[in-house]
Amino acid sequence: LLPFATFLLIGAFFGRILCGWACPFGLVQDLARHARRRPYEVAAHTHRSFIRLKYFILGLVMLISGTLALSLAVGVGERYKEALGPYAQGPFTALSPAETLFSLLPALVITLLEKGQVELRAFFSKLPWVFWARLIILVAVLVLVTYVPRAWCKYLCPVGAMMAIFSRFSLLGLRIDVIKCDKCGECVRACPMMVRLLDQDPDKISDPECIYCFRCVAACPHGAIRPRFP
């Protein structure tokens, strides 16, 4: 509960700033976007539709976790837990590409080093199907983010979705000086999350999709955008 509460408190005070400055998989996505000279441009209506996907994933994860916890608490959840198999310990982390990259693969390397000389073909043939499923998801996401910057954050990450719910009411926000701003659109083009800054209240922008990377602040040629707190 402590990590959960930490995410909610940070989201309430600073929005999705962890997504922009602390998430290691966010760094991986930022590096991957340089693999292509010109990223793929997602249409605005497609972007709005896909944004809902991460909230669906969050709802599904919370439903599975909540029903499993409740059923175990009343003593009737053992069969449910067995049916979930590897997903019982964490419906999201069991397939998360970040967990695969930063936990599963390093653990695999450590296991190989500890075993010393081992027949690789026999070793990998004994790995469960979940391992290969997670590896395929990781590769698919890495390919996706090379074409669409921060696609994982925008469309798939349930942790980002959870923080976005509270980010709408965060104390941290952005402010646009309407006198300096000439609506050139450089801020919108620089935003990896496709936030339509110019369509919002310039006095306090706390869009739930904003990760406060402040690229819009750096991109504005007139210095019209500034962080605002509270």
Secondary structure per residue as TSV (DSSP state, phi and psi in degrees):
chain	resnum	aa	ss	phi	psi
A	1	L	-	360.0	-27.3
A	2	L	H	-63.8	-49.5
A	3	P	H	-60.1	-38.5
A	4	F	H	-61.3	-46.9
A	5	A	H	-65.2	-35.7
A	6	T	H	-62.9	-44.5
A	7	F	H	-60.5	-43.6
A	8	L	H	-67.1	-40.4
A	9	L	H	-67.3	-43.7
A	10	I	H	-63.9	-39.2
A	11	G	H	-63.0	-38.3
A	12	A	H	-70.7	-33.9
A	13	F	H	-90.3	-42.3
A	14	F	H	-124.4	11.9
A	15	G	T	65.3	-143.3
A	16	R	T	-93.5	38.9
A	17	I	H	-65.2	-27.5
A	18	L	H	-63.2	-34.3
A	19	C	H	-65.4	-33.9
A	20	G	H	-86.3	-25.9
A	21	W	H	-127.0	-16.3
A	22	A	T	-122.0	-21.1
A	23	C	-	-73.1	119.2
A	24	P	H	-66.2	-30.7
A	25	F	H	-73.1	-23.9
A	26	G	H	-64.8	-38.6
A	27	L	H	-62.9	-42.5
A	28	V	H	-59.5	-41.3
A	29	Q	H	-66.0	-40.0
A	30	D	H	-64.8	-35.9
A	31	L	H	-71.3	-38.5
A	32	A	H	-66.4	-30.7
A	33	R	G	-65.9	-18.9
A	34	H	G	-81.4	-4.4
A	35	A	G	-70.4	-22.2
A	36	R	S	-119.5	138.7
A	37	R	S	-66.9	-42.2
A	38	R	S	-125.8	108.6
A	39	P	-	-64.2	159.2
A	40	Y	-	-72.9	134.6
A	41	E	-	-93.6	118.6
A	42	V	-	-84.7	132.8
A	43	A	-	-62.8	148.8
A	44	A	H	-60.5	-42.3
A	45	H	H	-69.8	-33.8
A	46	T	H	-67.6	-41.3
A	47	H	H	-60.4	-45.8
A	48	R	H	-62.6	-35.9
A	49	S	H	-71.4	-43.0
A	50	F	H	-71.4	-24.8
A	51	I	H	-57.2	-35.3
A	52	R	H	-66.8	-19.1
A	53	L	H	-61.7	-41.3
A	54	K	H	-68.3	-28.8
A	55	Y	H	-71.9	-34.3
A	56	F	H	-64.7	-43.4
A	57	I	H	-62.9	-42.4
A	58	L	H	-60.8	-45.3
A	59	G	H	-62.4	-39.9
A	60	L	H	-65.3	-44.0
A	61	V	H	-63.5	-44.2
A	62	M	H	-65.4	-36.0
A	63	L	H	-64.8	-47.6
A	64	I	H	-64.9	-46.8
A	65	S	H	-63.6	-43.8
A	66	G	H	-66.8	-44.5
A	67	T	H	-68.0	-36.2
A	68	L	H	-65.8	-46.0
A	69	A	H	-62.0	-42.0
A	70	L	H	-66.4	-43.3
A	71	S	H	-67.0	-37.0
A	72	L	H	-68.7	-34.3
A	73	A	H	-65.6	-34.0
A	74	V	T	-93.7	1.9
A	75	G	T	83.9	20.7
A	76	V	-	-125.8	19.7
A	77	G	-	-105.1	5.3
A	78	E	H	-63.6	-43.2
A	79	R	H	-68.0	-36.1
A	80	Y	H	-62.1	-44.0
A	81	K	H	-63.8	-41.7
A	82	E	H	-64.7	-37.5
A	83	A	H	-66.9	-33.7
A	84	L	H	-72.7	-25.3
A	85	G	G	61.2	-126.6
A	86	P	G	-67.4	-13.9
A	87	Y	G	-84.4	-8.7
A	88	A	S	-65.5	-37.1
A	89	Q	S	-71.5	-24.1
A	90	G	-	-177.4	99.3
A	91	P	T	-57.2	-32.4
A	92	F	T	-87.2	-49.2
A	93	T	T	-65.8	-21.9
A	94	A	T	-65.4	-22.1
A	95	L	T	-125.2	-1.8
A	96	S	-	-62.3	128.3
A	97	P	H	-64.1	-30.1
A	98	A	H	-66.5	-42.9
A	99	E	H	-64.4	-37.8
A	100	T	I	-64.2	-44.8
A	101	L	I	-71.5	-40.8
A	102	F	I	-100.8	-8.2
A	103	S	I	-127.5	-56.4
A	104	L	I	-65.4	-49.6
A	105	L	H	-66.8	-43.5
A	106	P	H	-60.6	-38.3
A	107	A	H	-64.7	-36.0
A	108	L	H	-65.3	-42.5
A	109	V	H	-63.5	-42.5
A	110	I	H	-62.1	-40.6
A	111	T	H	-62.9	-42.1
A	112	L	H	-65.0	-39.5
A	113	L	H	-66.9	-37.6
A	114	E	H	-69.8	-33.2
A	115	K	H	-75.1	-19.5
A	116	G	-	73.2	-133.5
A	117	Q	S	-72.9	122.9
A	118	V	-	-145.4	147.0
A	119	E	-	-75.0	106.9
A	120	L	H	-61.9	-39.8
A	121	R	H	-62.3	-43.9
A	122	A	H	-67.9	-37.7
A	123	F	H	-62.9	-49.4
A	124	F	H	-71.4	-26.9
A	125	S	H	-68.5	-21.8
A	126	K	T	-90.3	-5.9
A	127	L	S	-69.5	142.5
A	128	P	-	-68.5	161.7
A	129	W	H	-63.9	-26.5
A	130	V	H	-61.9	-36.9
A	131	F	H	-59.4	-45.7
A	132	W	H	-69.8	-34.1
A	133	A	H	-64.3	-42.6
A	134	R	H	-66.0	-37.9
A	135	L	H	-66.2	-40.5
A	136	I	H	-64.4	-42.1
A	137	I	H	-62.9	-42.8
A	138	L	H	-59.5	-49.1
A	139	V	H	-62.7	-42.7
A	140	A	H	-61.8	-42.3
A	141	V	H	-67.5	-40.7
A	142	L	H	-63.8	-38.7
A	143	V	H	-65.9	-42.0
A	144	L	H	-60.4	-44.9
A	145	V	H	-73.4	-15.9
A	146	T	H	-73.6	-26.8
A	147	Y	H	-91.9	-39.0
A	148	V	S	-122.2	106.4
A	149	P	T	-56.0	133.7
A	150	R	T	55.2	33.9
A	151	A	H	-61.3	-36.8
A	152	W	I	-62.4	-44.6
A	153	C	I	-66.6	-39.6
A	154	K	I	-74.4	-39.0
A	155	Y	I	-121.5	-18.0
A	156	L	I	-125.8	-25.9
A	157	C	-	-76.7	115.0
A	158	P	H	-71.3	-26.2
A	159	V	H	-66.5	-42.4
A	160	G	H	-62.6	-37.0
A	161	A	H	-64.8	-40.9
A	162	M	H	-63.9	-43.2
A	163	M	H	-70.7	-30.4
A	164	A	H	-65.1	-31.4
A	165	I	H	-60.4	-40.1
A	166	F	H	-89.1	-20.9
A	167	S	H	-63.7	-27.8
A	168	R	T	-59.4	-27.2
A	169	F	T	-110.5	18.1
A	170	S	-	-69.8	154.1
A	171	L	S	-72.9	-34.1
A	172	L	-	-77.4	137.9
A	173	G	E	-156.2	-169.7
A	174	L	E	-121.1	149.4
A	175	R	E	-129.4	134.9
A	176	I	E	-109.5	124.8
A	177	D	-	-77.5	107.5
A	178	V	T	-67.3	-19.3
A	179	I	T	-75.7	-41.2
A	180	K	T	-79.5	-30.8
A	181	C	-	-73.4	128.4
A	182	D	-	-110.8	14.6
A	183	K	-	56.5	43.5
A	184	C	-	-72.9	-22.7
A	185	G	-	88.1	4.5
A	186	E	H	-62.9	-33.4
A	187	C	H	-66.3	-40.9
A	188	V	H	-67.9	-40.2
A	189	R	H	-68.5	-28.7
A	190	A	H	-81.8	-18.3
A	191	C	-	-73.9	120.0
A	192	P	T	-72.4	-15.9
A	193	M	T	-99.4	3.3
A	194	M	-	58.7	38.4
A	195	V	-	-76.6	128.9
A	196	R	-	-85.4	79.1
A	197	L	G	-60.8	-39.1
A	198	L	G	-73.7	-10.7
A	199	D	G	-96.4	5.1
A	200	Q	S	-115.1	172.2
A	201	D	-	-62.4	115.4
A	202	P	T	-67.5	-18.7
A	203	D	T	-73.2	-34.4
A	204	K	-	-154.4	107.5
A	205	I	B	-105.3	116.2
A	206	S	-	-132.7	59.7
A	207	D	-	-65.0	134.9
A	208	P	T	-63.8	-19.3
A	209	E	T	-89.4	-10.2
A	210	C	-	-72.9	131.2
A	211	I	-	-104.7	9.1
A	212	Y	-	51.8	46.1
A	213	C	-	-78.8	-15.7
A	214	F	-	63.7	23.5
A	215	R	H	-68.4	-29.2
A	216	C	H	-66.2	-36.7
A	217	V	H	-63.8	-43.7
A	218	A	H	-71.2	-30.0
A	219	A	H	-81.7	-23.1
A	220	C	-	-65.6	118.7
A	221	P	T	-72.3	-13.2
A	222	H	T	-110.8	1.5
A	223	G	-	63.4	35.2
A	224	A	-	-87.5	-12.4
A	225	I	E	-108.9	131.7
A	226	R	E	-139.3	147.9
A	227	P	E	-64.9	150.1
A	228	R	E	-132.6	130.7
A	229	F	-	-148.9	118.2
A	230	P	-	-85.8	360.0
